[in-house]
Amino acid sequence: MDSVPIILITGQVARPFIGTDAFQEVDIFGITLPIVKHSYIVRDPRDMSKIVAEAFYIATHGRPGPVLIDVPKDVGLEKFTYKFFPRCDVYLPGCKPLVAVRKKLFPRLLDLIQQSNQPVLYVGGGAITSNSSTVIERFSSLFKIPITTTLMGKGIVSDNNVLSLGMLGMHGTAYANFAVSECDLLIALGARFDDRVTGKLDEFACNAQVVHIDIDPAEVGKNRIPQIAIVGDVKDILTEFLSYVSSSPIFLNNIDRTSSWNQRINLWKKQYPLLVPKNVAFLSAQEVLSLVTQLEPNAYFTTDVGQHQMWAAQFVNVLPRHWMSSSGLGTMGYGLPAAIGVQIANPNEKVICISGDASFQMNLQELATIAQYNLPVKIIIINNKWQGMVRQWQQAFYRERYSHSNMEKGSPNFVKLAQAFGILGLNVEFRKDLNKVLELFCNYNGPVILDCRVKEEENCYPMVAPGKSNSQMIGIAKGYSNNNIERKLSAK
């Protein structure tokens, strides 16, 4: 669901036993049909070269995704002559070439931008996949259009960029959600209008004209009908569009049209900022994550799923392709094995896994892998003794019926657990110790686990309740109204 190009090689019973319910036979081909781009069962070892070449082509072509290769045991034991199968020889009639950029739509797109007074760029994971960070910044800067991203699109621009709105949606910034709710032009780049982004769909950017640019034609118009739809690679399309604009006989100056809109957004940023609780009585997750991103601005970050994930999305500032998080399915246990993969791919870089006390226990056995290969992965456990997001929902929507979400008695001592694997274990409970412990954590030459004992019942805000529009957020200052904003701008 997160469009990850991955080749999965599974073992199968020998060919004569397939379909007989033999010992350890699983119809992995049938089970995975709904969740892969394509599947293979290798019935002849001579087909192996061709199948592997096709699998890599399919996994990376168009919208990336997983491809399964199931290898029966007897096939794996047979000898065959390997023959290199070049990518150019891959012929798959069902895997059609990408639709060429429809340049005839560029004049209409430019016209929509010129007419817009309150535009917003809505950027998803497809923009990260296409490596389009630079061209999106150029596009945004040229037209002075603010940028908001999905969880998968995080890192496409720095959070310090004056036009950045941060993440939108269920736990997005207030100013991103207000901006999308009131924009008159929404340009979606590599995004799929997911329910965690849109909230109540029929109230999502309901007054806006929509431009949707995506590499997957199945996503265009699936949840929102756009006024302009362009199928293709985001980077290629924006590059060609900017080239078209530069050669256009019409001199374009959109700054004056959006200046009041950007002033209004800046006022929202001041009125509804993301707050970092700083109380001497307890340690806050927000402060831990804010300080980590200051100490390690160039690190790769992976996360597990829950409150810590949303706080990380709000407060950790990352470079493009330095953010790995399970988004489409929200899979607890993702962070640690993802960090292992990132560290192996980037052995000389700093890799930090942000996890929770519940999520971490899903795959804590992978500490053995870290210890075995001495991978210098840095692990932060935001320990609030709860399945934090579950507890927050139980409090907010289920009248505080806390069903099996408290972890206090079931969790291990994470410092001793680390030591059992020969890994450095640290803990921090008080604000006065945070700077010193985090510096040791970041500078230690090897794997380390930091157990952060944060406030137990802290909730992650802002939050859009299920079935509500993005402008109806829980946990922000009350009294938001268009009239108040307009009066303050007029007075200014």
Secondary structure, 3 states (H helix, E strand, C coil): CCCCCEEEEEEECCHHHCCCCCCCCCCHHHHCHHHCCEEEECCCHHHHHHHHHHHHHHHHCCCCCEEEEEEEHHHHHCCCCCCCCCHHHCCCCCCCCCCCCCHHHHHHHHHHHHHCCCEEEEECHHHHHCCCHHHHHHHHHHHCCCEEECCCCCCCCCCCCCCEEEECCCCCCHHHHHHHHHCCEEEEECCCCCHHHHCCHHHCCCCCEEEEEECCCCCCCCCCCCCEEEECCHHHHHHHHHHHHHCCCCCCCCHHHHHHHHHHHHHHHHHCCCCCCCECCECCHHHHHHHHHHHCCCCEEEECCCHHHHHHHHHCCCCCCCEECCCCCCCCCCHHHHHHHHHHHCCCCCEEEEEECCHHHHCHHHHHHHHHHCCCCEEEEEECCECHHHHHHHHHHCCCCCCCCECCCCCCCHHHHHHHCCCEEEEECCHHHHHHHHHHHHHCCCCEEEEEECCCCCCCCCEECCCCCCCCEECCCCCCCHHHHHHHHHHC
